[in-house]
Amino acid sequence: MPTIRTAEVNVATNDDERRIDLDLLEERRKRAAICEAKAKSKMKGYYDAKVRGVSFRPGDFVYRANGVSHAEDAGKLRPKWEGP
């Protein structure tokens, strides 16, 4: 009586069954790739619906990253941005 961990394997047909499983594996991979592409497209749609476009014109006041103040260790209260 076979248990859950053991099963009777027919040695004569085992190779054929493994080859069939390999063919089915390739089909499963293709289906998984299609599902993944659908999910990515759906997530991109959700993201694109919520994101706002930002455009700047010459003369607009903006903050700019201040890399000079990060050159030396000045502590965490040092400004990270410079601007108006």
N, C-alpha and C positions, 0 to 999 in steps of 0.2 A: 504494500500500500504506500503510494508516494505521499510525502509530506509537503508542506508549503515550500520548504527549502530545496527539495529534490523533485525531479520530474523524470519521467521516462523519455529518453531521446532515441529516436530511430536514426541510427547512424547512416543508413542508406539515403534517407531524404534530408538529413540535417544540412548538407552543403547546399542543396537546392533552396531550402527554406531561408538560409542565411543570405543567399544571393537575392532572393525576392525581398527580404528585409532591407538589403542595401538599396535596391531600386526604390522601394517605398520611402526610404530615408531621404533620398534626393528629392522626391516629390514633397515630402514634409518640409524640407528646408526651403523649397520654393514657396510653399504656402505661407511659411513663417515669415519669409522676406516680404511677401505681399502684405501680410497683416501688419508687419512692422512699419512699412511705408505708409499704410493707411493711418496708423496711430500717430506717426510723426506729422503727417499732413494735418490731422485733426488738431494736434497740440499747437502746430504752427498757426492754424487758423484762430484758435483761442488767444494765443499770444498777440497776434497781429491785430485782433479786434480791440484789445485793451491798450496797446501801446500808442502813445501820442507822438506825433512828429514834432521835432524841435528844429527850428530854423533861426539863424541869427543873421542880422543885417549889419553892415558897417556902421559903427557908432553905438551899437547896443552895449550896455554894461553887462559884463559877465565875470564870474569868478574863474580864476586860473590856478592850477596846481602850483604850489610854491615848493619846487624841488630844492632850492637853495637852503631853506630853513631845515630841511631834512638831512643836509650834508653832515652836520655835526649833531651830536646828541644834545638837544636843547630841552628835553623833557616833553611830557605829553600835553602841556598847556600852550605850546608854541603853535601859532596859526599854520594850518596846512594849506590854506588858500590865500590868494591875494586878489584884491579887486577893489571896487568902488567903496 
